[in-house]
Amino acid sequence: MNTPPVTHFGRYRVVRELGRGAMGVVYLAEDASLQRQVAVKTLLLPEEENSAERRNLEARFIQEAKAAGGLNHPGIITIHDLGREGDWLYIAMELLEGTELKDRMQAGPMPIDEALDIAAQVASALSVAHARGVVHRDVKPGNIMLLAERHAKIMDFGIARMKSSDVRTQSGTMMGSPKYMSPEQVGGHPVDHRSDIFSLGVLLYEMLSGQPAFSAENLGALLNAIMRSPPTALTELRPEVPGSVDLVIARAMQKNPNERYQDAAEMARDLTQCRAVASRSRPVASAAPSSSDPYASTLAADSTQLIERPPEGLGLSPLFDSTAGLQRLLRNEAEPVPQKQPRVRYGWLGWAAAYLLAGMGAIAIAFG
């Protein structure tokens, strides 16, 4: 998009361009009033003032500002201002200095602790958005910024949907990034907050495995896989990932929204619990490890402590496994099965008693 030179948007003086996206250009700017640097996202509206395209773009841009602007959470980008400069619309927002998650993921599978930490932060932030009636609908690595000390922030609510929205998505229209779409998005059906939960499950899968949950040679095959095919179990691709994490991802990525987590806060709690258990069960360096399972050595020593004093953070969600179950999963053990007791067969005694009684009856009759 060729844009004319711009020096100011309202009170914000443009310093330089930061990047370009589907809906406009983002600039580094200075807020003269508060003497701070901000990011200014802009949109140049089409010239035809009464065109449907102009009205739709304007409504969607304003909706983005309202969606993110009404949220207050350390894991969601802060919106400062919304304005208009001629045919330009602009949003002044918090300037984030860090690394996009998509760039961090270029190095391959992420450490388990780091991936769980980021996913738990995102889930917590999404739960706040969902509670305010905002569905992001485009949860992906490019929309998450990693700041100092691994602090994650969700960005870009450009296609977010609000309960009281002036923008109506045409039935059958897909919006979002294909690899991270939920089955209902792929099918063009109405979506709710559980669509974001599915997308987060896909994102966590890729962070840990180093490969997409769904891939295909063309878009049609990709969308079909999202709707119908389960991904390869994460523990098959990376055996050191605790089985409890596989359970969380599997639940988040259920095709049927009713079978997923119904609340992103619940998913955040389970991820926090998984991270706490995995952190406590890291192996101690040893010249001769006692097991091929990197978690087995320390978990056995910590098992009593884990039962008596659960890991810090919120408790497990009602539908998740117990602490003992987590320990079994980390040790790759199956659910204990009660041993069957040998069954004493008393049938022959009954038949013997019956014959004895019958004989005694016959004798009584004979000598009666």
C-alpha positions as CSV (number, residue, x, y, z in Angstrom):
1,M,0.0,0.0,0.0
2,N,1.5,3.3,-1.1
3,T,0.8,6.0,1.6
4,P,1.5,9.7,1.4
5,P,4.1,11.2,3.8
6,V,2.5,11.7,7.2
7,T,4.0,13.8,10.0
8,H,1.2,13.8,12.6
9,F,-1.9,11.9,13.7
10,G,-3.6,14.3,16.1
11,R,-1.1,15.0,18.9
12,Y,1.2,12.1,17.9
13,R,4.3,13.0,15.9
14,V,5.4,10.3,13.5
15,V,9.0,9.2,14.0
16,R,9.2,6.2,11.6
17,E,7.4,3.2,10.3
18,L,7.4,0.1,12.4
19,G,5.5,-2.3,10.1
20,R,2.6,-2.9,7.8
21,G,-0.4,-5.3,8.2
22,A,-3.6,-6.3,6.5
23,M,-5.4,-3.2,7.8
24,G,-2.8,-0.5,7.6
25,V,0.5,0.9,8.7
26,V,2.0,1.0,12.3
27,Y,4.2,3.9,13.2
28,L,6.5,4.8,16.1
29,A,5.3,8.2,17.3
30,E,5.8,10.6,20.1
31,D,2.9,11.8,22.3
32,A,3.7,15.5,22.8
33,S,1.3,15.9,25.7
34,L,2.6,13.1,27.9
35,Q,6.1,13.0,26.4
36,R,6.2,9.3,25.7
37,Q,6.6,7.0,22.7
38,V,3.6,5.1,21.4
39,A,2.7,2.8,18.5
40,V,0.1,4.3,16.2
41,K,-1.8,1.9,14.0
42,T,-3.4,3.7,11.0
43,L,-6.0,3.0,8.3
44,L,-6.5,5.1,5.2
45,L,-10.1,4.8,4.2
46,P,-11.2,4.5,0.6
47,E,-12.1,7.8,-1.1
48,E,-15.7,6.9,-1.9
49,E,-17.3,8.2,1.3
50,N,-20.6,6.3,0.9
51,S,-19.2,3.0,-0.2
52,A,-19.9,-0.2,1.6
53,E,-16.2,-1.0,1.8
54,R,-15.4,2.3,3.5
55,R,-18.2,1.8,6.1
56,N,-17.1,-1.8,6.8
57,L,-13.4,-0.9,7.2
58,E,-14.2,2.0,9.4
59,A,-16.5,-0.1,11.6
60,R,-14.0,-2.9,11.9
61,F,-11.2,-0.5,12.8
62,I,-13.2,1.2,15.5
63,Q,-14.3,-2.1,16.8
64,E,-10.7,-3.2,17.3
65,A,-10.0,-0.1,19.4
66,K,-13.2,-0.7,21.4
67,A,-12.4,-4.4,21.9
68,A,-8.9,-4.0,23.2
69,G,-9.5,-0.6,24.8
70,G,-12.1,-2.0,27.1
71,L,-9.7,-4.6,28.5
72,N,-7.4,-4.1,31.4
73,H,-4.9,-6.9,31.9
74,P,-1.1,-7.1,31.9
75,G,-1.3,-9.7,29.2
76,I,-3.2,-7.5,26.7
77,I,-1.9,-4.5,24.9
78,T,-3.1,-1.2,26.3
79,I,-5.0,1.2,24.0
80,H,-4.5,4.9,24.7
81,D,-6.5,6.7,22.1
82,L,-8.7,6.5,19.0
83,G,-8.9,9.3,16.5
84,R,-9.4,10.5,12.9
85,E,-7.1,12.7,10.8
86,G,-8.9,13.4,7.5
87,D,-9.4,10.1,5.7
88,W,-7.1,8.4,8.2
89,L,-8.2,6.5,11.3
90,Y,-5.7,5.8,14.0
91,I,-5.3,4.0,17.2
92,A,-2.5,5.0,19.6
93,M,-1.4,2.1,21.8
94,E,1.3,0.9,24.1
95,L,4.7,0.6,22.5
96,L,5.9,-3.0,23.0
97,E,9.6,-3.7,22.9
98,G,10.3,-7.4,22.6
99,T,10.2,-10.4,20.3
100,E,7.2,-11.8,18.5
101,L,6.5,-15.3,19.5
102,K,6.6,-16.4,15.8
103,D,10.3,-15.3,15.7
104,R,11.0,-17.1,19.0
105,M,9.5,-20.3,17.5
106,Q,11.8,-20.2,14.5
107,A,14.6,-21.9,16.6
108,G,12.6,-25.1,16.9
109,P,10.8,-26.8,19.8
110,M,10.7,-24.6,22.9
111,P,11.7,-25.6,26.4
112,I,8.7,-27.2,28.1
113,D,8.7,-24.8,31.0
114,E,8.9,-21.7,28.7
115,A,6.1,-22.9,26.4
116,L,3.8,-23.8,29.3
117,D,4.5,-20.4,31.0
118,I,3.6,-18.5,27.8
119,A,0.5,-20.5,27.1
120,A,-0.7,-20.1,30.7
121,Q,-0.3,-16.3,30.4
122,V,-2.2,-16.1,27.1
123,A,-5.0,-18.3,28.5
124,S,-5.3,-16.0,31.5
125,A,-5.4,-12.9,29.3
126,L,-8.0,-14.5,27.0
127,S,-10.2,-15.4,30.0
128,V,-10.4,-11.6,30.9
129,A,-11.3,-10.8,27.3
130,H,-13.9,-13.5,27.1
131,A,-15.5,-12.3,30.4
132,R,-15.9,-8.9,28.7
133,G,-17.6,-10.5,25.7
134,V,-14.6,-10.2,23.4
135,V,-13.4,-13.1,21.3
136,H,-10.0,-12.6,19.6
137,R,-10.5,-15.0,16.7
138,D,-6.9,-14.8,15.6
139,V,-4.7,-16.3,18.3
140,K,-1.4,-17.1,16.6
141,P,2.4,-16.6,17.2
142,G,2.4,-13.3,15.2
143,N,-0.1,-11.8,17.6
144,I,1.8,-12.5,20.8
145,M,4.7,-10.3,21.9
146,L,7.3,-11.6,24.4
147,L,8.7,-8.8,26.5
148,A,11.4,-8.8,29.2
149,E,11.4,-11.7,31.6
150,R,9.2,-13.8,29.2
151,H,6.2,-11.6,29.8
152,A,3.6,-12.3,27.1
153,K,1.1,-9.8,25.6
154,I,-1.7,-10.4,23.2
155,M,-1.9,-7.9,20.3
156,D,-4.0,-7.2,17.3
157,F,-7.7,-7.4,18.0
158,G,-8.3,-6.5,14.3
159,I,-10.9,-9.3,13.7
160,A,-12.1,-9.6,17.3
161,R,-15.8,-10.1,17.8
162,M,-17.8,-8.3,20.6
163,K,-21.2,-9.4,21.8
164,S,-22.5,-5.9,21.1
165,S,-20.8,-5.4,17.8
166,D,-21.7,-3.1,15.0
167,V,-19.8,-5.4,12.6
168,R,-21.6,-8.5,11.4
169,T,-19.5,-11.3,9.8
170,Q,-21.2,-12.7,6.7
171,S,-22.3,-16.2,7.2
172,G,-19.9,-18.7,5.7
173,T,-16.9,-16.3,5.8
174,M,-13.7,-17.5,7.4
175,M,-11.6,-15.0,9.3
176,G,-8.3,-15.8,10.9
177,S,-5.0,-17.5,10.1
178,P,-5.8,-21.0,8.6
179,K,-3.2,-23.1,10.6
180,Y,-4.7,-21.9,13.9
181,M,-8.4,-21.8,13.1
182,S,-10.9,-23.8,15.0
183,P,-13.2,-26.3,13.1
184,E,-16.1,-23.9,13.5
185,Q,-14.1,-21.1,11.9
186,V,-13.1,-23.4,9.0
187,G,-16.7,-24.3,8.5
188,G,-17.9,-20.7,8.5
189,H,-20.1,-21.3,11.6
190,P,-20.6,-18.8,14.4
191,V,-17.7,-18.8,16.9
192,D,-17.5,-18.0,20.6
193,H,-14.7,-17.9,23.2
194,R,-14.1,-21.7,22.8
195,S,-12.6,-21.0,19.4
196,D,-9.8,-19.0,21.0
197,I,-9.2,-22.0,23.3
198,F,-8.8,-24.3,20.3
199,S,-6.3,-21.9,18.7
200,L,-4.3,-21.7,21.9
201,G,-4.1,-25.5,22.0
202,V,-2.8,-25.5,18.4
203,L,-0.3,-22.8,19.3
204,L,1.0,-24.7,22.4
205,Y,1.3,-27.9,20.3
206,E,3.5,-26.1,17.8
207,M,5.6,-24.5,20.5
208,L,6.4,-27.9,22.1
209,S,6.7,-30.0,18.9
210,G,8.3,-27.6,16.6
211,Q,5.8,-28.4,13.9
212,P,2.2,-27.4,13.1
213,A,-0.6,-29.4,14.5
214,F,-2.2,-29.5,11.1
215,S,-0.4,-29.3,7.8
216,A,-1.2,-30.3,4.2
217,E,-0.2,-29.6,0.6
218,N,-3.0,-27.2,-0.1
219,L,-5.5,-25.0,1.7
220,G,-8.4,-27.3,1.1
221,A,-6.6,-30.3,2.6
222,L,-5.5,-28.2,5.5
223,L,-9.0,-27.1,6.3
224,N,-10.2,-30.7,6.0
225,A,-7.6,-31.9,8.5
226,I,-8.6,-29.2,11.0
227,M,-12.2,-30.3,10.8
228,R,-11.7,-34.1,10.8
229,S,-8.2,-35.3,11.6
230,P,-6.6,-35.5,15.1
231,P,-2.9,-34.4,15.2
232,T,-0.2,-36.8,16.1
233,A,0.1,-37.2,19.9
234,L,2.6,-34.7,21.2
235,T,4.3,-37.4,23.3
236,E,5.0,-39.4,20.2
237,L,6.9,-36.5,18.7
238,R,8.6,-35.4,21.9
239,P,8.6,-38.2,24.5
240,E,10.0,-36.0,27.3
241,V,6.8,-33.8,27.3
242,P,4.7,-34.9,30.3
243,G,1.6,-36.8,29.5
244,S,-0.4,-34.3,31.5
245,V,0.4,-31.7,29.0
246,D,-0.8,-34.0,26.2
247,L,-4.1,-34.2,28.0
248,V,-4.5,-30.4,28.3
249,I,-3.7,-29.9,24.6
250,A,-6.0,-32.8,23.6
251,R,-8.9,-31.3,25.6
252,A,-8.3,-27.8,24.2
253,M,-8.3,-29.1,20.6
254,Q,-11.5,-31.2,20.7
255,K,-13.4,-30.8,17.4
256,N,-16.6,-30.3,19.3
257,P,-16.6,-27.0,21.3
258,N,-18.7,-28.6,24.0
259,E,-15.9,-31.1,24.7
260,R,-13.2,-28.5,25.1
261,Y,-12.3,-26.3,28.0
262,Q,-15.3,-24.1,28.5
263,D,-13.3,-21.4,30.3
264,A,-9.8,-20.2,29.4
265,A,-9.1,-19.6,33.1
266,E,-9.6,-23.3,33.7
267,M,-7.0,-24.1,31.0
268,A,-4.7,-21.6,32.5
269,R,-5.0,-23.3,35.9
270,D,-4.2,-26.7,34.4
271,L,-1.2,-25.3,32.5
272,T,0.1,-23.7,35.6
273,Q,-0.3,-27.0,37.5
274,C,1.5,-28.9,34.7
275,R,4.4,-26.5,34.8
276,A,4.7,-26.6,38.5
277,V,4.8,-30.4,38.6
278,A,7.2,-30.6,35.6
279,S,9.5,-28.0,37.2
280,R,9.6,-29.9,40.5
281,S,10.4,-33.2,38.7
282,R,13.4,-32.0,36.6
283,P,16.1,-34.6,36.7
284,V,19.3,-34.0,38.7
285,A,22.5,-34.3,36.7
286,S,23.9,-37.7,37.1
287,A,26.6,-39.8,35.5
288,A,24.4,-42.9,35.4
289,P,20.7,-42.0,35.1
290,S,18.4,-44.7,36.5
291,S,15.7,-44.3,33.9
292,S,15.3,-43.3,30.2
293,D,12.5,-41.0,31.4
294,P,14.1,-37.7,32.2
295,Y,11.4,-37.0,34.9
296,A,11.4,-40.3,36.6
297,S,14.5,-39.8,38.9
298,T,13.3,-36.8,40.8
299,L,9.5,-37.5,40.7
300,A,9.9,-40.6,42.8
301,A,11.7,-38.7,45.5
302,D,9.2,-35.9,45.4
303,S,6.0,-37.9,45.2
304,T,5.1,-37.8,48.9
305,Q,5.8,-34.0,49.0
306,L,3.6,-33.4,45.9
307,I,0.7,-35.2,47.6
308,E,1.1,-33.6,50.9
309,R,1.8,-30.1,49.6
310,P,0.4,-29.4,46.1
311,P,2.5,-27.2,43.7
312,E,2.1,-23.5,44.1
313,G,-0.7,-21.9,42.0
314,L,-4.3,-22.7,41.6
315,G,-5.7,-26.2,41.9
316,L,-6.5,-28.6,39.2
317,S,-9.8,-28.1,37.3
318,P,-12.6,-30.5,38.1
319,L,-12.3,-32.5,34.9
320,F,-8.5,-32.8,35.0
321,D,-6.5,-35.7,36.5
322,S,-5.6,-35.9,40.1
323,T,-2.1,-35.1,41.5
324,A,-1.5,-38.8,41.8
325,G,-2.5,-39.1,38.1
326,L,0.0,-36.5,37.1
327,Q,2.7,-38.5,38.9
328,R,1.7,-41.6,37.0
329,L,1.7,-39.8,33.7
330,L,5.2,-38.3,34.3
331,R,6.5,-41.8,35.2
332,N,4.7,-43.2,32.1
333,E,2.8,-45.6,34.3
334,A,-0.6,-46.9,33.6
335,E,-3.6,-46.6,35.9
336,P,-3.2,-49.2,38.6
337,V,-5.6,-52.1,38.1
338,P,-6.9,-53.9,41.2
339,Q,-5.7,-57.5,41.3
340,K,-8.4,-60.1,40.9
341,Q,-8.7,-62.4,43.9
342,P,-8.8,-66.2,43.0
343,R,-12.4,-67.2,42.9
344,V,-13.2,-70.3,44.9
345,R,-15.6,-72.6,43.1
346,Y,-18.2,-74.0,45.5
347,G,-20.5,-75.5,42.8
348,W,-19.3,-79.1,43.4
349,L,-20.2,-78.8,47.1
350,G,-23.8,-77.9,46.2
351,W,-24.1,-80.9,43.9
352,A,-22.6,-83.2,46.5
353,A,-25.0,-82.0,49.2
354,A,-27.9,-82.4,46.9
355,Y,-27.0,-86.1,46.1
356,L,-26.4,-86.8,49.8
357,L,-29.8,-85.4,50.8
358,A,-31.5,-87.4,48.0
359,G,-29.8,-90.6,49.1
360,M,-30.8,-90.0,52.7
361,G,-34.4,-89.5,51.5
362,A,-34.4,-92.7,49.6
363,I,-33.1,-94.6,52.6
364,A,-35.7,-93.1,54.9
365,I,-38.4,-94.2,52.4
366,A,-37.1,-97.7,52.1
367,F,-36.9,-98.3,55.8
368,G,-39.9,-96.2,56.7
